[in-house]
Amino acid sequence: MSLKLVIGNKNYSSWSLRAWLLMREVGIEFEEHRIALDEPGTAQAIAEVSSAGRVPVLLMDGITVWDSLAIAETIAERFPDKQLWPADAAARAHARSISAEMHSGFAALREQMPMNCRAMGRKVALPDALTKDIDRVFEIWSDCHKRYGGGWLFGTFSVADAMYAPVVLRLRTYGINLPDAARSYADRLLESDALQAWLAAGEAETEVIEADEKGQ
């Protein structure tokens, strides 16, 4: 099976990270193609691989899959041996629910705390909407920790962990204080060799997207 993943900047592209980390963490081999975002030729370069006009895009044996969650479902289906969703039906439904919630929600967190891996120590104001989003993330992580134990949300690495990885990086960038259960989960994710490789590559990038350079 031939896999090619088209991504954006590693420093900024949270959706690209989700698809990339999902495959890299469990040892699925793929070709990586990076398109720098917010550049004069960006739209045309992305349009050449997907009419949706967004990254990530997975090219797989003549099939084009776009949207991070669609890519995750496709990879989980094509590589059942990787067990990217929990085996237990109830846990699997739970994992899908929190993954979909992250996919469609948390607007304040996305808007006011853009992913920016290089901007360590940056601070932002915490209005009610943003605080509510952060508290909801902590609630999800704490509930998973109580139910399933282990370092990952569902005991072993799953799609849900890939979906929440950019949130860990956002909390890290903006110096948000984490309760114990959330800190334990964030530390586990940051121990991932795959995530550390992503961070190193993001640090080496030279492009700057001004819209994502918020905070002080």
N, C-alpha and C positions, 0 to 999 in steps of 0.2 A: 504494500500500500504506500503510495506516494503522498506525502503531506507537506504543504507549504503554508505557513502562517504569515500573513501580512499584518504588520503592527505599526503603531505610531511611535513617538518619542518615549523612551523608557522613563525619562524623568517625569513626564506629565500624563501619559495615557493610561488611565486606570482600567479602562475596558480591555486594552491590549494586554495588560498584566494578567488579567483573569484567565484569558485563554492560554497565554504563554506559560504561566505557572502551572496550570492544570496538567499540561502535557509534560513539562520539564520535570516536575516533582515526582511523577510516577515513571519516568524513563521512556516516554514515547518519543521516538526520533522524528524530527521535522526540520524542514528548511525554513529559515527565518528571513523575511524580507521587510526591512524597515523603511517607512516613508515618513520623512520629517513633516510635522504638521505646521500649519499656519505659514506656509511658504508659498511663493508665487505658483509653483508647479504642483502643489499638493492635491488640489481637487482633480486635476487631470490624471495624476498618477493613481489616485484611488479609483477614479472612474474606469480605469483600464482593467481593474480586477473586480469591481462591484458597482452596479448602478445605484446602490443604496448610499454611496458617497461617504461611508464611515469605515473605520477600522475598529476591531480586527476583522479580517476575512480569512477563512480557511479554504484552501484549494486542495481538493482531495480526489484523485483519480477522475478528473473531469467534472466533479461536482463543486459548486461554489456555495459556501455556507457563511453567512454574515450574522452579526449579533453574538455577543459573548455567551449568552445563555443557550442559544441555538447551537453554537459550537460545542459547548459543554455537553449538551444532550447527545449530539452526534458522536463525540469522542467516547462518551460513556457507552453508547450503543455499539460502536465499532470495536471497542476494547473491553469486553465484559470481564476479562481476567484482571483488569486493574481495579475493579470494584469501586468505581467512582461515585456510586450512590450506595447508601447502607443496604445490607442484605435484608434486614428486617423491614417488613412493609410499613409499619407505623413510623419507624425511624426514617425510612425513605420519604414518606409523605411529609414528615417534619422538615427534613433537609430540603426538599423541594420548595416547601412553603417559605422558609427563611431565605432561600436563594432568590425566589421570585420577589419577595419583599425588598431585598436589596436591589434587585434589578429595576424595580418600578418606583421605589420610594426614596426617602431620605434626601429630598430636594434641597433643604437648607444646608445639610452637610456638604453636598456636592457643590453648591453655589458659593458658600462662604469659606469652605476649607478645600480648595482645589488641590489635587495631588501634585506635590512638588517635592521630589525626594531630596533635592540638593539644599532646600531652604530650611535646614535644621535650626530650631530656636525661634522660628517665626511665630508671632502671636496674632490672634484675631479676637474681636469682641465675641461674647457668647450670649446673643439674644435668646429669647425663650424658644423660638423655633429650632435653633441649632442645638440648644441644650436638650430639648426634647428628643431630637434625633440621636444625639450621643447617648443619652440615657437608655433609649430603646436598643441601641447596639449592645450596651452593657447588659441589659436584661436578657437579650437573646444569647449572648455568650455564657452568662451565668446559668441560665436554664439548661443549656447544652452540657455544661460542665457537671451540673448536678445529675442530669439524667444518664449521661454516657461515660463520664470520666475520661481519663486519657488526656493527652496534650491537644489533640485536634477536636473539632466541634462534635464529631460523631465517633470518637475513639480512634479512627484511622483517617488519613487524608481523604477528602471528598470534594465534590464540586462546591459544596458550601464554603469550604476553606478558601478556595480560589476566589469565590465571590466576595468574601470579606477581607481578603488580603490588602486591597487598596485602602480600606478603612484603617487597618493597623498602621499603614504608612502615613496616612493623614494625621492620626492621633500622635504619631511620633514626630512629625514635622512641626506641629503646632503646640507641642508640649502639654497635651491634655493629661491631667492626673487620672490614673486608672485605678479602680478598685482591685482587690487582690485577684479575683477570678479572671477579670479582664486582663490584668497584667500578666498572669500566667499564660493565657492564650496568646497574647501579643508576643511574649518572649519566645514561645514555641514556634510561632510563625517566623519570627526574625532569625531563628536558628537554622532555618532551611537553607541549604547550600544553593538551591535554585533561586530563592529570593535574594540572597546575598549577591549572586551573580547578576541579577537584574539591577540591583542597586549600584553595583560597581559600574555597570555599563551606562546607567543613567547619569552617574557622576561624571563620566568621561564625555558626555554629549556637550556640544557647544551651543546648540540652538536655545533661544530664549523666547518663550511665549508670554508676552506681557500680561495677558488676561489672567494667567495663572500665577502671577507674581504678587499675590495679595498678602496683606499683613505687614507687620513691622519687624 
